[in-house]
Structure formats: structure tokens, C-alpha cells
Amino acid sequence: QVQLVESGGGLVQTGESLRLSCEAPKTIFTILGMGWYRQAPGKQRELVAHITETGVTNYADSVRGRFTNCRDSAKDAVWHEMNSLKPEATAFYYCHAESYSGSVSVGGAWGPGTQVTVSS
């Protein structure tokens, strides 16, 4: 089982920035895609951003152009830069990693989550 460690998050005002970090220290598995999901109260968890092991990124339409993902595959770490934040970005943010043992998937791993609150 891959253990993910998250950091970042907090309370900011509209228009400000936050940076989330996630890494899988001491994992024996191969980490391929990594992503960030968020879940607001009363809503379903949604994909915010995804980055492959080769650095190809994909973003939700609502954040494209304002959020940026980058990773260090050697450290199984990903950073999520969120700029020009809006109140609707308020949610619990979760890191997700696709882990493999050789070519066999061992399932996705979730971080414990971190709260992001954007005040208006």
C-alpha cells in the first residue's frame, strides 16, 4: 500500500495563491499518474488536475490556466500551484497516485486530504 503525504492548504482571500505538495516516501511500488481531486461540502469528489509519469498534464475546465501541476518522478512527488483562487475552490483536496508492481496495478492510493478555504 502506497502512503501519500500531503502538505499545504489553508485559508486565503480571493485572488491569492496556494501551493499543495504530495509525495510517496519510501514506496516500493512504481508511481505512474498522480492527481489532485477536491470535494466540497455536499458535492461529489472531482478531478482537478492530473499529471502522468512523463509530465503530461490535464486540468478541469474550471481551473485550466490558473492551476499548474508539476512533479519530480524520481521522488514520487507532485506540486499543485493554485493561482487566482476563487471562493468556489473551497474544498478538501486529495492527492491520488496510481501505483504498480511491475506491470500489475496495485490500485490507487489516496492522501489524507488538506483543506483549502478561499474567502470572498
Residue, then its C-alpha position, 0 to 999 in steps of 0.5 A: q500500500v502506497q502512503l501519500v503525504e500531503s502538505g499545504g492548504g489553508l485559508v486565503q482571500t480571493g485572488e491569492s495563491l496556494r501551493l499543495s505538495c504530495e509525495a510517496p516516501k519510501t514506496i516500493f511500488t512504481i508511481l505512474g499518474m498522480g492527481w489532485y481531486r477536491q470535494a466540497p461540502g455536499k458535492q461529489r469528489e472531482l478531478v482537478a488536475h492530473i499529471t502522468e509519469t512523463g509530465v503530461t498534464n490535464y486540468a478541469d475546465s474550471v481551473r485550466g490556466r490558473f492551476t499548474n501541476c508539476r512533479d519530480s518522478a524520481k521522488d514520487a512527488v507532485w506540486h499543485e500551484m493554485n493561482s487566482l483562487k476563487p471562493e468556489a475552490t473551497a474544498f478538501y483536496y486529495c492527492h491520488a497516485e496510481s501505483y504498480s508492481g511491475s506491470v500489475s496495478v496495485g490500485g490507487a492510493w489516496g492522501p489524507g486530504t488538506q483543506v483549502t478555504v478561499s474567502s470572498 
